[in-house]
Amino acid sequence: MDFSSKLLENAVNEMSQLPGIGKRTALRLVLHLLKQPKEHTEFLANALQKMREDIKFCKSCHNISDVDICEICVNPNRNHHIICVVEDIRDVMAIENTGQFRGIYHVLGGKISPIDGIGPSQLNITSLVEKVKSGNVQEIIFALSSTMEGDTTNFYIYKQIKDTNVITSSIARGISVGDELEYADEVTLGRSIINRIPFENSIKNN
Amino acid sequence: MDFSSKLLENAVNEMSQLPGIGKRTALRLVLHLLKQPKEHTEFLANALQKMREDIKFCKSCHNISDVDICEICVNPNRNHHIICVVEDIRDVMAIENTGQFRGIYHVLGGKISPIDGIGPSQLNITSLVEKVKSGNVQEIIFALSSTMEGDTTNFYIYKQIKDTNVITSSIARGISVGDELEYADEVTLGRSIINRIPFENSIKNN
């Protein structure tokens, strides 16, 4: 693209560094900002910079938090002996929205992915293993997405804690509630048969 | 969405003010910035703010420009008697890319759109009419998109300059080169028949 302004070109180039934002979309967004009052751009730029500079992570579960220990980790009404292992804050938000989990979380910050250059040392794995070895944990629930990277990460952690007394579990994979069987992929359908549950349990959850 | 951090929530809220960016996408983009080195966010924020603060518009054609009079308007090799009227910089870039136009532009900055509260006074129409009345213009080419707003804007300008000696033209509407007739919409196909051109001209352009 041949811009008539370096300022515009810079803004578009920086914007198009974001994932899923191409040059055309970036130009559309930047031109939108130009049509808005100056304050809009200022608020956006400040919010991003302040977030990036001052963001903190909970010292216990590593979730994003404005305080040292997050709301969930300080809540005495939650079961601190059950830890749900997730990839990032989006998973915490999704599980919290269900209202079905009263334990606490451990946020890994990613999955082991050699292709992307992410090894175990870049994730919050050591602190999880330490928590388990301290003896205060009853159950670890693996709730990573079931991709190759997710499975690898689960297994890497599992190997380090399997000799402790902790119970390990994985969230159930199966047909989504309301989905038609015929459209489900084979692997999911296959797993949902192997991992079938007592009928009484399936009624209980409704 | 229930965020565990006000800083994160602010950043997501500001990001989701951009057109076509919902809360989920905004969260994904912001989390991406969190995983990148701090400089990335700084560069983005600075580029946006600097652009919004310092951007200038060409005093002649109103296109975005870092100098008082833009490159196109100062170029002596361009025909300053033919003015192509467009909505914004994206149209200038698109037409420049074709390499088919050697005149100059006049950027309106939008289209008349009562629904969006945009009247003629918010667009760069007066300066265009003045240019025409100064007598230095031979031809005005209307190149706004052919929507109701585009047609209204064209007609509004046309009424003010129709008593001068200027030639007014509109870019050709028709079937895209390479498109199948059967998939063309009726209005476009109809216009392409009414506004047919001598066969020799159609060969010349290939």
Interface residues (C-beta under 8 A of the other chain):
Chain A: M1 D2 F3 S4 S5 K6 L7 L8 N10 A11 N13 E14 M15 Q17 L18 P19 G20 I21 T25 L27 R28 L29 V30 L31 H32 L33 L34 K35 K38 H40 T41 E42 F43 L44 A45 N46 A47 L48 Q49 K50 M51 R52 E53 D54 I55 K56 C58 N63 I64 S65 D66 C70 E71 I72 D88 I89 R90 V92 M93 E96 N97 G110
Chain B: M1 D2 F3 S4 S5 K6 L7 L8 N10 A11 N13 E14 M15 Q17 L18 P19 G20 I21 T25 L27 R28 L29 V30 L31 H32 L33 L34 K35 K38 H40 T41 E42 F43 L44 A45 N46 A47 L48 Q49 K50 M51 R52 E53 D54 I55 K56 C58 N63 I64 S65 D66 C70 E71 I72 D88 I89 R90 V92 M93 E96 N97 G110
